[in-house]
């Protein structure tokens, strides 16, 4: 059930009305029922994966909590216990908890790998066998990739790791944990939530609140605007420009334009979906974490990844980046580098190596394809290179007398970062890694300033009216984003308008979506790009 479909809006209306009509004590039960109903709509077979992850996560959490409680009871039973004995009990309990934690995380990763990456692995093995002259091939596995498996698997792993660390106690009610992993707005494409944050909010009692309803509805409409008016309008152009059959016909300038269009499409598609998700939750008094913070205003690739898919970046920092940075192997490596090359070089080792590991994982998380591996490596090189070359950049800036705190320099860095990231988006969008490399090369070697004539010639120009609609829509989005970047809270500001003007604004936005949104009697809005991640 697409979040932009008419059926979802009817479903949502029923959910919200009954959410505030049922006794407040069972509001969370109603949410669990509708979340599983929503998920069942995508296919009954997919539910078993979600249920399996929930059962394993719940069981391992209880086992770890039970072992920690036993350790506390052992300490309490003998107040006169010496320090050595306490340390021994703590170490033993830690080892037992760690075993459960690792086993559960490995099991989650194995399921995710088999479901999502087995086809990729088998395909590559068969290619190797063929290159070696073997006629035998491993048969492919026919496995349906469950909706949102990457999102709820990461949420489950985060919960298990937090319980293992003793951050909070394990949830004793399996239904409450099930709701956290299956909450219907966020299971489609995130955000990746934390149990101690969102999990608690989901089971709280919520009274009907006009502000939550209106702010949530505003966010939903803005998400529809991004998705239907912008992303789905520009999508056909992007698809045709990046199609294999068009490669030899188009100039690099047209492909560069396609890159810019795809940057707009993927941002409006993904952030639009997240706006809908957060808006739906807010209408029920539940605040989901922010997942986008105007990433195209970033002045560096590192900053971009702190603004784009924020919850994925936070998850990676918490459970991958810092554990690797502070690990014993990394510490030993830093010491060896210090002995050979000095203190300064040793500081760069973890801050250069760790991003490679993290970004390769981010790339693989996005999809089972060498393009995504290259995407991760590309970002890793840029981020790690920026860290390693930062002293050199400062020297150049001083020699060239560049005012690094000026607005002009900031604008330059924003444009530079956007273009650098545009190259990475080609790696994701192209039909293959080979085509991506050829496309990037062509952008830098084949120029045609009259690229619009190529688009008209091959029949994928949007047309005069559509171009105006798209241009004005993107301009409107840019102005809103610029105001937000300068600290203006749009929804709160609109909420203070005189009620007549406020509702006129809502009505105008609704009309724009209905009139200019890409949909129709026989049209179902395109699936979200991140929907099956």
Secondary structure, DSSP 8 states (H G I E B T S, - for coil): --TTSHHHHHHHHHHHHHHHHS-GGGHHHHHHHHHHHHHHTT-HHHHHHHHHHHHHHHHHHHHHHHHHHHHHHHHHH-TT--HHHHHHHHHHHHHHHHHHHHHHHHHHHHHHHHHHHHHHHHHHHHHHHHHTT-------------TTHHHHHHHHHHHHHHHHHTSS---S-HHHHHHHHH-TTTTTT-----IIIIIHHHTS-----HHHHHHHHHHHHHHHIIIIIIIHHHHHHHHHHTSGGGTTTS-HHHHHHHHHHHHHHHHHHHHHHHHHHHHHHHHTT------BS-GGG-SSHHHHHHHBSHHHHHHHIIIIIHHHHTSHHHHHHHHHHHHHH-HHHHHHHHHHHHHHHHHHHHHHHH-SSHHHHHHHHHHHHHHHHHHHHHHHHHHHHHHTT--TTSHHHHHHHHHHHHHHHHHHHHHHHSSSHHHHHHHHHHHHH---TTHHHHHHHTT----HHHHHHHHHHHHHHHHHHHHHHTT--HHHHHHTS-HHHHHHHHHHHHHHHHHHSS-BTTB-----TTTT-
